[in-house]
Protein backbone atom coordinates (compact mmCIF):
# COMPACT_ATOMS: atom_id res chain seq x y z
CA UNK A 1 0.00 0.00 0.00
CA UNK A 2 1.18 3.50 -0.82
CA UNK A 3 2.00 5.62 2.23
CA UNK A 4 -0.41 8.59 2.33
CA UNK A 5 1.25 11.99 1.97
CA UNK A 6 -0.62 15.25 1.54
CA UNK A 7 1.15 17.64 -0.81
CA UNK A 8 0.30 21.32 -0.35
CA UNK A 9 0.91 23.78 -3.16
CA UNK A 10 1.53 26.98 -1.21
CA UNK A 11 3.45 30.22 -1.62
CA UNK A 12 0.31 32.08 -2.74
CA UNK A 13 0.80 33.81 -0.34
CA UNK A 14 3.23 31.99 1.93
CA UNK A 15 1.49 33.16 5.13
CA UNK A 16 -1.84 31.76 3.95
CA UNK A 17 -0.12 28.42 3.25
CA UNK A 18 1.34 28.35 6.77
CA UNK A 19 -2.11 29.22 8.13
CA UNK A 20 -3.47 26.25 6.16
CA UNK A 21 -0.78 23.92 7.55
CA UNK A 22 -1.67 25.09 11.07
CA UNK A 23 -5.39 24.41 10.47
CA UNK A 24 -4.55 20.83 9.39
CA UNK A 25 -3.22 20.34 12.92
CA UNK A 26 -5.72 22.41 14.93
CA UNK A 27 -8.77 20.81 13.29
CA UNK A 28 -7.46 17.32 14.04
CA UNK A 29 -7.64 16.37 17.72
CA UNK A 30 -5.00 13.70 18.42
CA UNK A 31 -3.61 11.69 21.30
CA UNK A 32 -0.05 11.64 19.96
CA UNK A 33 1.66 13.83 17.36
CA UNK A 34 2.25 10.73 15.20
CA UNK A 35 -1.51 10.77 14.43
CA UNK A 36 -1.28 14.08 12.56
CA UNK A 37 -1.54 14.11 8.77
CA UNK A 38 1.81 13.70 6.99
CA UNK A 39 2.30 16.80 4.87
CA UNK A 40 4.79 18.20 2.41
CA UNK A 41 4.34 21.96 2.05
CA UNK A 42 5.82 23.54 -1.08
CA UNK A 43 5.93 27.16 0.09
CA UNK A 44 7.80 28.88 -2.72
CA UNK A 45 6.43 32.41 -3.20
CA UNK A 46 8.42 33.20 -6.37
CA UNK A 47 5.21 32.82 -8.41
CA UNK A 48 3.82 35.64 -10.58
CA UNK A 49 0.82 37.36 -8.95
CA UNK A 50 -2.37 35.34 -9.73
CA UNK A 51 -4.68 38.30 -9.31
CA UNK A 52 -2.69 40.49 -11.73
CA UNK A 53 -2.47 37.63 -14.24
CA UNK A 54 -6.28 37.32 -14.25
CA UNK A 55 -7.34 40.96 -14.01
CA UNK A 56 -4.62 42.72 -16.00
CA UNK A 57 -3.00 40.11 -18.20
CA UNK A 58 0.19 39.89 -16.11
CA UNK A 59 2.65 36.98 -16.48
CA UNK A 60 1.11 33.55 -15.96
CA UNK A 61 1.78 31.77 -12.66
CA UNK A 62 1.13 28.39 -14.29
CA UNK A 63 4.75 27.35 -15.06
CA UNK A 64 5.84 28.02 -11.45
CA UNK A 65 2.81 26.17 -10.10
CA UNK A 66 3.48 23.20 -12.39
CA UNK A 67 7.00 23.05 -10.99
CA UNK A 68 5.52 22.81 -7.48
CA UNK A 69 3.11 20.07 -8.58
CA UNK A 70 6.05 18.14 -10.07
CA UNK A 71 8.08 18.44 -6.84
CA UNK A 72 5.16 17.23 -4.72
CA UNK A 73 4.50 14.24 -7.00
CA UNK A 74 8.18 13.29 -7.17
CA UNK A 75 8.26 13.33 -3.36
CA UNK A 76 5.40 10.83 -3.21
CA UNK A 77 2.30 12.99 -2.61
CA UNK A 78 -0.89 10.89 -2.77
CA UNK A 79 -3.29 13.90 -2.69
CA UNK A 80 -2.57 17.57 -3.36
CA UNK A 81 -4.35 20.63 -1.97
CA UNK A 82 -3.85 24.17 -3.30
CA UNK A 83 -3.76 26.67 -0.43
CA UNK A 84 -5.00 29.61 -2.53
CA UNK A 85 -8.43 30.29 -3.96
CA UNK A 86 -7.38 32.39 -6.94
CA UNK A 87 -4.89 29.73 -8.04
CA UNK A 88 -7.82 27.34 -8.55
CA UNK A 89 -8.42 29.17 -11.84
CA UNK A 90 -5.65 26.90 -13.20
CA UNK A 91 -7.01 23.79 -11.42
CA UNK A 92 -7.72 21.77 -14.59
CA UNK A 93 -4.22 22.33 -16.04
CA UNK A 94 -2.63 21.43 -12.70
CA UNK A 95 -4.83 18.35 -12.26
CA UNK A 96 -3.99 17.16 -15.78
CA UNK A 97 -0.26 17.34 -14.96
CA UNK A 98 -0.53 15.63 -11.58
CA UNK A 99 -0.54 11.86 -11.05
CA UNK A 100 -1.79 12.55 -7.49
CA UNK A 101 -5.46 13.66 -7.44
CA UNK A 102 -6.05 17.32 -6.53
CA UNK A 103 -8.66 18.32 -3.91
CA UNK A 104 -10.83 21.28 -5.03
CA UNK A 105 -11.48 24.13 -2.59
CA UNK A 106 -14.98 24.88 -3.94
CA UNK A 107 -16.08 21.26 -3.41
CA UNK A 108 -14.70 21.51 0.12
CA UNK A 109 -16.59 24.79 0.73
CA UNK A 110 -19.88 23.38 -0.56
CA UNK A 111 -19.48 20.43 1.81
CA UNK A 112 -19.17 22.87 4.75
CA UNK A 113 -22.05 25.13 3.60
CA UNK A 114 -24.49 22.24 3.62
CA UNK A 115 -27.95 22.37 2.09
CA UNK A 116 -29.60 25.13 4.16
CA UNK A 117 -30.89 27.95 1.93
CA UNK A 118 -28.81 31.05 2.61
CA UNK A 119 -27.85 34.22 0.84
CA UNK A 120 -24.12 33.70 0.46
CA UNK A 121 -21.91 36.77 0.76
CA UNK A 122 -18.96 35.83 -1.43
CA UNK A 123 -15.73 37.62 -0.41
CA UNK A 124 -13.03 37.16 -3.05
CA UNK A 125 -10.32 38.97 -5.01
CA UNK A 126 -11.28 40.76 -8.21
CA UNK A 127 -9.32 38.09 -10.12
CA UNK A 128 -11.15 35.24 -8.41
CA UNK A 129 -14.51 36.95 -9.01
CA UNK A 130 -13.69 37.47 -12.69
CA UNK A 131 -12.64 33.84 -13.02
CA UNK A 132 -16.14 32.94 -11.64
CA UNK A 133 -14.59 30.07 -9.66
CA UNK A 134 -17.40 30.07 -7.06
CA UNK A 135 -20.21 31.79 -8.98
CA UNK A 136 -20.43 29.20 -11.76
CA UNK A 137 -20.76 26.40 -9.21
CA UNK A 138 -23.27 28.41 -7.14
CA UNK A 139 -25.31 29.14 -10.31
CA UNK A 140 -25.23 25.47 -11.33
CA UNK A 141 -26.52 24.52 -7.88
CA UNK A 142 -29.04 27.43 -7.80
CA UNK A 143 -27.47 28.92 -4.68
CA UNK A 144 -28.17 32.63 -4.07
CA UNK A 145 -25.15 34.88 -3.55
CA UNK A 146 -23.99 38.50 -3.60
CA UNK A 147 -20.52 40.02 -4.06
CA UNK A 148 -18.75 43.30 -3.30
CA UNK A 149 -19.20 46.24 -5.70
CA UNK A 150 -16.28 47.49 -7.80
CA UNK A 151 -15.98 50.43 -5.42
CA UNK A 152 -15.85 48.15 -2.36
CA UNK A 153 -13.23 45.98 -4.05
CA UNK A 154 -11.07 49.07 -4.80
CA UNK A 155 -11.37 50.71 -1.41
CA UNK A 156 -11.78 47.84 1.06
CA UNK A 157 -11.24 44.32 -0.16
CA UNK A 158 -8.20 44.54 -2.39
CA UNK A 159 -6.19 46.91 -0.10
CA UNK A 160 -7.12 44.68 2.84
CA UNK A 161 -5.97 41.56 1.04
CA UNK A 162 -2.60 43.05 0.07
CA UNK A 163 -2.09 44.49 3.57
CA UNK A 164 -2.34 40.96 5.01
CA UNK A 165 -0.03 39.60 2.31
CA UNK A 166 2.56 42.23 3.29
CA UNK A 167 2.35 41.48 6.99
CA UNK A 168 0.10 44.41 8.04
CA UNK A 169 -2.36 41.86 9.32
CA UNK A 170 -4.40 43.97 11.73
CA UNK A 171 -4.82 46.85 9.26
CA UNK A 172 -5.79 44.35 6.57
CA UNK A 173 -8.22 42.61 8.90
CA UNK A 174 -10.16 45.83 9.51
CA UNK A 175 -10.49 46.56 5.78
CA UNK A 176 -11.62 43.00 5.05
CA UNK A 177 -14.10 43.14 7.93
CA UNK A 178 -15.59 46.33 6.45
CA UNK A 179 -15.94 44.61 3.05
CA UNK A 180 -17.79 41.72 4.73
CA UNK A 181 -20.05 44.07 6.70
CA UNK A 182 -21.24 45.64 3.42
CA UNK A 183 -22.43 42.22 2.22
CA UNK A 184 -24.22 41.48 5.51
CA UNK A 185 -25.90 44.91 5.33
CA UNK A 186 -27.20 43.99 1.87
CA UNK A 187 -28.78 40.78 3.12
CA UNK A 188 -26.10 38.09 3.15
CA UNK A 189 -26.81 35.44 5.81
CA UNK A 190 -23.48 33.58 5.54
CA UNK A 191 -20.07 34.75 4.33
CA UNK A 192 -17.75 32.62 2.23
CA UNK A 193 -14.16 33.74 2.84
CA UNK A 194 -12.90 32.82 -0.62
CA UNK A 195 -9.40 34.25 -0.36
CA UNK A 196 -6.95 32.61 1.98
CA UNK A 197 -5.85 35.97 3.44
CA UNK A 198 -9.28 36.92 4.82
CA UNK A 199 -9.41 34.52 7.76
CA UNK A 200 -5.83 35.44 8.72
CA UNK A 201 -6.89 39.11 8.93
CA UNK A 202 -10.23 38.52 10.67
CA UNK A 203 -8.66 36.16 13.21
CA UNK A 204 -6.03 38.74 14.15
CA UNK A 205 -8.71 41.33 15.02
CA UNK A 206 -10.95 38.65 16.57
CA UNK A 207 -13.78 39.70 14.25
CA UNK A 208 -17.38 38.70 15.10
CA UNK A 209 -17.86 38.07 11.36
CA UNK A 210 -16.00 34.76 11.73
CA UNK A 211 -19.04 33.22 13.44
CA UNK A 212 -21.14 33.81 10.29
CA UNK A 213 -18.43 32.61 7.91
CA UNK A 214 -17.17 29.57 6.08
CA UNK A 215 -13.40 29.89 5.81
CA UNK A 216 -12.58 28.14 2.54
CA UNK A 217 -9.05 27.41 3.77
CA UNK A 218 -10.57 25.62 6.77
CA UNK A 219 -13.08 23.79 4.56
CA UNK A 220 -10.20 22.51 2.42
CA UNK A 221 -8.36 21.38 5.57
CA UNK A 222 -11.46 19.42 6.65
CA UNK A 223 -11.51 17.65 3.28
CA UNK A 224 -7.79 16.77 3.59
CA UNK A 225 -8.32 15.40 7.11
CA UNK A 226 -11.27 13.31 5.93
CA UNK A 227 -8.94 11.76 3.33
CA UNK A 228 -6.35 11.05 6.05
CA UNK A 229 -8.90 9.44 8.36
CA UNK A 230 -10.13 7.19 5.52
CA UNK A 231 -6.55 6.04 4.88
CA UNK A 232 -6.06 5.00 8.47
CA UNK A 233 -9.17 2.79 8.55
CA UNK B 1 23.48 29.27 -10.45
CA UNK B 2 21.44 26.91 -8.29
CA UNK B 3 18.07 28.30 -7.21
CA UNK B 4 18.08 28.65 -3.42
CA UNK B 5 15.55 26.49 -1.60
CA UNK B 6 15.37 26.06 2.15
CA UNK B 7 14.42 22.54 3.18
CA UNK B 8 12.86 22.19 6.62
CA UNK B 9 12.88 18.84 8.39
CA UNK B 10 9.74 19.13 10.51
CA UNK B 11 7.15 16.86 12.04
CA UNK B 12 8.87 16.90 15.45
CA UNK B 13 6.31 18.05 16.44
CA UNK B 14 4.33 19.25 13.44
CA UNK B 15 3.00 22.34 15.25
CA UNK B 16 6.52 23.48 16.11
CA UNK B 17 7.48 23.10 12.44
CA UNK B 18 4.53 25.24 11.36
CA UNK B 19 5.54 27.78 14.01
CA UNK B 20 9.03 27.79 12.50
CA UNK B 21 7.64 28.30 8.98
CA UNK B 22 5.58 31.23 10.28
CA UNK B 23 8.64 32.80 11.92
CA UNK B 24 10.52 32.63 8.60
CA UNK B 25 7.84 34.98 7.25
CA UNK B 26 7.25 37.20 10.28
CA UNK B 27 10.94 37.90 10.85
CA UNK B 28 11.42 38.94 7.20
CA UNK B 29 9.86 42.31 6.38
CA UNK B 30 9.08 42.39 2.65
CA UNK B 31 7.46 44.65 0.07
CA UNK B 32 6.00 41.80 -1.99
CA UNK B 33 5.34 38.17 -1.08
CA UNK B 34 7.78 37.09 -3.83
CA UNK B 35 10.61 38.32 -1.56
CA UNK B 36 9.93 35.66 1.06
CA UNK B 37 12.30 32.72 1.44
CA UNK B 38 11.39 29.74 -0.79
CA UNK B 39 10.77 26.82 1.55
CA UNK B 40 9.90 23.15 1.34
CA UNK B 41 8.54 21.92 4.66
CA UNK B 42 8.63 18.17 5.23
CA UNK B 43 6.08 17.93 8.04
CA UNK B 44 5.66 14.19 8.48
CA UNK B 45 5.07 13.37 12.17
CA UNK B 46 5.26 9.58 11.80
CA UNK B 47 8.68 9.64 13.45
CA UNK B 48 9.44 7.71 16.65
CA UNK B 49 9.55 9.98 19.70
CA UNK B 50 13.05 11.56 19.98
CA UNK B 51 12.81 12.12 23.70
CA UNK B 52 11.86 8.51 24.44
CA UNK B 53 14.63 7.25 22.13
CA UNK B 54 17.22 9.23 24.09
CA UNK B 55 15.95 8.84 27.65
CA UNK B 56 14.49 5.31 27.59
CA UNK B 57 16.05 3.54 24.64
CA UNK B 58 12.89 3.71 22.49
CA UNK B 59 12.99 3.09 18.72
CA UNK B 60 15.38 5.36 16.81
CA UNK B 61 13.89 8.22 14.83
CA UNK B 62 16.96 8.28 12.55
CA UNK B 63 15.60 6.18 9.63
CA UNK B 64 12.45 8.36 9.34
CA UNK B 65 14.54 11.54 9.56
CA UNK B 66 16.93 10.26 6.88
CA UNK B 67 13.93 9.69 4.63
CA UNK B 68 12.93 13.34 5.11
CA UNK B 69 16.48 14.51 4.36
CA UNK B 70 16.44 12.43 1.15
CA UNK B 71 13.10 13.94 0.05
CA UNK B 72 14.33 17.49 0.67
CA UNK B 73 17.57 16.90 -1.24
CA UNK B 74 15.79 15.23 -4.16
CA UNK B 75 13.49 18.27 -4.36
CA UNK B 76 16.49 20.59 -4.71
CA UNK B 77 17.04 21.95 -1.19
CA UNK B 78 20.23 24.05 -1.01
CA UNK B 79 20.22 24.36 2.82
CA UNK B 80 18.32 22.34 5.41
CA UNK B 81 17.13 23.40 8.86
CA UNK B 82 15.82 20.97 11.50
CA UNK B 83 12.84 22.46 13.32
CA UNK B 84 13.39 20.48 16.53
CA UNK B 85 16.08 20.81 19.16
CA UNK B 86 16.10 17.23 20.39
CA UNK B 87 16.49 15.92 16.82
CA UNK B 88 19.86 17.72 16.64
CA UNK B 89 21.23 14.78 18.63
CA UNK B 90 21.40 13.01 15.24
CA UNK B 91 22.78 16.09 13.44
CA UNK B 92 26.08 14.49 12.38
CA UNK B 93 24.41 11.41 10.85
CA UNK B 94 21.88 13.60 9.02
CA UNK B 95 24.58 16.01 7.78
CA UNK B 96 26.69 13.10 6.52
CA UNK B 97 23.74 11.86 4.44
CA UNK B 98 22.79 15.28 3.06
CA UNK B 99 24.36 16.88 -0.03
CA UNK B 100 22.73 20.16 1.07
CA UNK B 101 24.50 21.68 4.13
CA UNK B 102 22.53 21.59 7.40
CA UNK B 103 22.17 24.69 9.59
CA UNK B 104 22.73 23.94 13.31
CA UNK B 105 20.31 25.36 15.89
CA UNK B 106 22.97 25.77 18.61
CA UNK B 107 25.16 27.88 16.30
CA UNK B 108 22.10 29.98 15.52
CA UNK B 109 21.31 30.38 19.25
CA UNK B 110 24.87 31.41 20.12
CA UNK B 111 24.71 34.06 17.38
CA UNK B 112 21.57 35.51 19.02
CA UNK B 113 22.96 35.31 22.59
CA UNK B 114 25.94 37.46 21.71
CA UNK B 115 29.01 37.92 23.90
CA UNK B 116 27.46 39.54 26.98
CA UNK B 117 28.21 37.51 30.15
CA UNK B 118 24.91 36.05 31.38
CA UNK B 119 23.75 33.16 33.48
CA UNK B 120 21.86 31.15 30.90
CA UNK B 121 18.74 29.32 32.07
CA UNK B 122 18.59 26.37 29.70
CA UNK B 123 15.04 25.04 29.20
CA UNK B 124 15.09 21.71 27.37
CA UNK B 125 13.59 18.22 27.34
CA UNK B 126 15.19 15.54 29.49
CA UNK B 127 16.38 13.86 26.30
CA UNK B 128 17.98 17.04 24.98
CA UNK B 129 19.63 17.69 28.36
CA UNK B 130 20.98 14.12 28.47
CA UNK B 131 22.33 14.47 24.94
CA UNK B 132 24.19 17.59 26.20
CA UNK B 133 23.49 19.33 22.88
CA UNK B 134 23.76 22.82 24.40
CA UNK B 135 25.82 22.14 27.53
CA UNK B 136 28.88 20.79 25.70
CA UNK B 137 28.98 23.89 23.48
CA UNK B 138 28.40 26.20 26.47
CA UNK B 139 31.19 24.42 28.42
CA UNK B 140 33.57 24.71 25.48
CA UNK B 141 32.86 28.45 25.27
CA UNK B 142 32.96 28.86 29.08
CA UNK B 143 29.39 30.13 29.24
CA UNK B 144 27.63 29.83 32.62
CA UNK B 145 24.27 28.03 32.66
CA UNK B 146 21.75 26.31 34.89
CA UNK B 147 19.05 23.74 34.12
CA UNK B 148 15.84 22.45 35.72
CA UNK B 149 16.07 19.82 38.48
CA UNK B 150 14.80 16.29 37.89
CA UNK B 151 11.75 17.16 39.98
CA UNK B 152 11.01 20.26 37.90
CA UNK B 153 11.39 18.25 34.70
CA UNK B 154 8.93 15.63 35.96
CA UNK B 155 6.32 18.00 37.31
CA UNK B 156 6.56 21.09 35.10
CA UNK B 157 8.68 20.93 31.98
CA UNK B 158 7.92 17.53 30.50
CA UNK B 159 4.13 17.64 31.13
CA UNK B 160 4.11 21.19 29.72
CA UNK B 161 5.98 20.12 26.61
CA UNK B 162 3.64 17.20 25.89
CA UNK B 163 0.55 19.32 26.59
CA UNK B 164 1.64 21.72 23.81
CA UNK B 165 2.41 18.80 21.49
CA UNK B 166 -1.12 17.48 22.04
CA UNK B 167 -2.79 20.82 21.40
CA UNK B 168 -3.41 21.87 25.02
CA UNK B 169 -1.33 24.93 24.33
CA UNK B 170 -2.47 27.25 27.12
CA UNK B 171 -2.19 24.56 29.80
CA UNK B 172 1.26 23.65 28.49
CA UNK B 173 2.31 27.29 28.38
CA UNK B 174 1.58 27.74 32.10
CA UNK B 175 3.61 24.66 33.06
CA UNK B 176 6.55 25.72 30.88
CA UNK B 177 6.37 29.26 32.31
CA UNK B 178 6.59 27.81 35.83
CA UNK B 179 9.67 25.78 34.80
CA UNK B 180 11.30 28.97 33.46
CA UNK B 181 10.44 30.94 36.60
CA UNK B 182 12.32 28.38 38.72
CA UNK B 183 15.49 29.07 36.70
CA UNK B 184 15.09 32.86 37.00
CA UNK B 185 14.55 32.48 40.76
CA UNK B 186 17.87 30.62 40.97
CA UNK B 187 19.78 33.42 39.22
CA UNK B 188 19.38 32.95 35.47
CA UNK B 189 19.57 36.27 33.60
CA UNK B 190 18.53 34.97 30.19
CA UNK B 191 16.47 31.93 29.18
CA UNK B 192 17.29 29.73 26.20
CA UNK B 193 14.07 28.08 24.98
CA UNK B 194 15.74 24.94 23.68
CA UNK B 195 12.64 22.98 22.76
CA UNK B 196 10.52 24.17 19.89
CA UNK B 197 7.28 23.75 21.87
CA UNK B 198 8.20 26.27 24.59
CA UNK B 199 7.75 29.47 22.58
CA UNK B 200 4.44 28.18 21.17
CA UNK B 201 3.17 27.72 24.74
CA UNK B 202 4.57 30.99 26.16
CA UNK B 203 3.26 33.01 23.22
CA UNK B 204 -0.24 31.65 23.70
CA UNK B 205 -0.32 32.89 27.31
CA UNK B 206 1.53 36.09 26.39
CA UNK B 207 4.17 35.28 29.00
CA UNK B 208 6.47 38.08 30.26
CA UNK B 209 9.29 35.49 30.23
CA UNK B 210 9.53 35.89 26.44
CA UNK B 211 11.25 39.27 26.89
CA UNK B 212 14.14 37.59 28.74
CA UNK B 213 14.41 34.67 26.32
CA UNK B 214 16.19 33.52 23.21
CA UNK B 215 13.77 31.32 21.27
CA UNK B 216 16.03 28.81 19.54
CA UNK B 217 13.42 28.26 16.81
CA UNK B 218 13.52 32.01 16.11
CA UNK B 219 17.33 32.05 16.20
CA UNK B 220 17.37 29.28 13.59
CA UNK B 221 14.91 31.26 11.44
CA UNK B 222 17.25 34.29 11.61
CA UNK B 223 20.13 32.14 10.37
CA UNK B 224 18.01 30.81 7.48
CA UNK B 225 16.98 34.35 6.51
CA UNK B 226 20.58 35.51 6.60
CA UNK B 227 21.40 32.73 4.10
CA UNK B 228 18.49 33.84 1.88
CA UNK B 229 19.58 37.50 1.96
CA UNK B 230 23.14 36.50 0.99
CA UNK B 231 21.80 34.55 -2.02
CA UNK B 232 19.91 37.57 -3.31
CA UNK B 233 22.98 39.88 -3.26
HADDOCK unambig.tbl for C-alpha pairs under 7 A between the chains (distance, minus, plus):
assign (segid A and resid 13 and name CA) (segid B and resid 33 and name CA) 6.34 0.50 0.50
assign (segid A and resid 15 and name CA) (segid B and resid 22 and name CA) 6.85 0.50 0.50
assign (segid A and resid 15 and name CA) (segid B and resid 25 and name CA) 6.94 0.50 0.50
assign (segid A and resid 18 and name CA) (segid B and resid 18 and name CA) 6.40 0.50 0.50
assign (segid A and resid 18 and name CA) (segid B and resid 21 and name CA) 6.68 0.50 0.50
assign (segid A and resid 18 and name CA) (segid B and resid 22 and name CA) 6.21 0.50 0.50
assign (segid A and resid 21 and name CA) (segid B and resid 18 and name CA) 6.67 0.50 0.50
assign (segid A and resid 22 and name CA) (segid B and resid 15 and name CA) 6.84 0.50 0.50
assign (segid A and resid 22 and name CA) (segid B and resid 18 and name CA) 6.21 0.50 0.50
assign (segid A and resid 25 and name CA) (segid B and resid 15 and name CA) 6.93 0.50 0.50
assign (segid A and resid 30 and name CA) (segid B and resid 166 and name CA) 6.51 0.50 0.50
assign (segid A and resid 31 and name CA) (segid B and resid 166 and name CA) 6.34 0.50 0.50
assign (segid A and resid 32 and name CA) (segid B and resid 166 and name CA) 6.29 0.50 0.50
assign (segid A and resid 33 and name CA) (segid B and resid 13 and name CA) 6.34 0.50 0.50
assign (segid A and resid 33 and name CA) (segid B and resid 45 and name CA) 6.23 0.50 0.50
assign (segid A and resid 33 and name CA) (segid B and resid 165 and name CA) 6.50 0.50 0.50
assign (segid A and resid 33 and name CA) (segid B and resid 166 and name CA) 6.55 0.50 0.50
assign (segid A and resid 34 and name CA) (segid B and resid 45 and name CA) 4.91 0.50 0.50
assign (segid A and resid 34 and name CA) (segid B and resid 46 and name CA) 4.69 0.50 0.50
assign (segid A and resid 34 and name CA) (segid B and resid 47 and name CA) 6.76 0.50 0.50
assign (segid A and resid 36 and name CA) (segid B and resid 45 and name CA) 6.40 0.50 0.50
assign (segid A and resid 38 and name CA) (segid B and resid 43 and name CA) 6.10 0.50 0.50
assign (segid A and resid 38 and name CA) (segid B and resid 44 and name CA) 4.16 0.50 0.50
assign (segid A and resid 38 and name CA) (segid B and resid 45 and name CA) 6.13 0.50 0.50
assign (segid A and resid 39 and name CA) (segid B and resid 42 and name CA) 6.48 0.50 0.50
assign (segid A and resid 39 and name CA) (segid B and resid 43 and name CA) 5.06 0.50 0.50
assign (segid A and resid 39 and name CA) (segid B and resid 44 and name CA) 5.58 0.50 0.50
assign (segid A and resid 40 and name CA) (segid B and resid 41 and name CA) 5.74 0.50 0.50
assign (segid A and resid 40 and name CA) (segid B and resid 42 and name CA) 4.76 0.50 0.50
assign (segid A and resid 40 and name CA) (segid B and resid 43 and name CA) 5.78 0.50 0.50
assign (segid A and resid 41 and name CA) (segid B and resid 40 and name CA) 5.73 0.50 0.50
assign (segid A and resid 41 and name CA) (segid B and resid 41 and name CA) 4.95 0.50 0.50
assign (segid A and resid 41 and name CA) (segid B and resid 42 and name CA) 6.55 0.50 0.50
assign (segid A and resid 42 and name CA) (segid B and resid 39 and name CA) 6.49 0.50 0.50
assign (segid A and resid 42 and name CA) (segid B and resid 40 and name CA) 4.75 0.50 0.50
assign (segid A and resid 42 and name CA) (segid B and resid 41 and name CA) 6.55 0.50 0.50
assign (segid A and resid 43 and name CA) (segid B and resid 38 and name CA) 6.10 0.50 0.50
assign (segid A and resid 43 and name CA) (segid B and resid 39 and name CA) 5.06 0.50 0.50
assign (segid A and resid 43 and name CA) (segid B and resid 40 and name CA) 5.77 0.50 0.50
assign (segid A and resid 44 and name CA) (segid B and resid 38 and name CA) 4.16 0.50 0.50
assign (segid A and resid 44 and name CA) (segid B and resid 39 and name CA) 5.59 0.50 0.50
assign (segid A and resid 45 and name CA) (segid B and resid 33 and name CA) 6.23 0.50 0.50
assign (segid A and resid 45 and name CA) (segid B and resid 34 and name CA) 4.91 0.50 0.50
assign (segid A and resid 45 and name CA) (segid B and resid 36 and name CA) 6.40 0.50 0.50
assign (segid A and resid 45 and name CA) (segid B and resid 38 and name CA) 6.13 0.50 0.50
assign (segid A and resid 46 and name CA) (segid B and resid 34 and name CA) 4.69 0.50 0.50
assign (segid A and resid 47 and name CA) (segid B and resid 34 and name CA) 6.77 0.50 0.50
assign (segid A and resid 71 and name CA) (segid B and resid 75 and name CA) 5.96 0.50 0.50
assign (segid A and resid 75 and name CA) (segid B and resid 71 and name CA) 5.96 0.50 0.50
assign (segid A and resid 165 and name CA) (segid B and resid 33 and name CA) 6.51 0.50 0.50
assign (segid A and resid 166 and name CA) (segid B and resid 30 and name CA) 6.55 0.50 0.50
assign (segid A and resid 166 and name CA) (segid B and resid 31 and name CA) 6.34 0.50 0.50
assign (segid A and resid 166 and name CA) (segid B and resid 32 and name CA) 6.31 0.50 0.50
assign (segid A and resid 166 and name CA) (segid B and resid 33 and name CA) 6.58 0.50 0.50
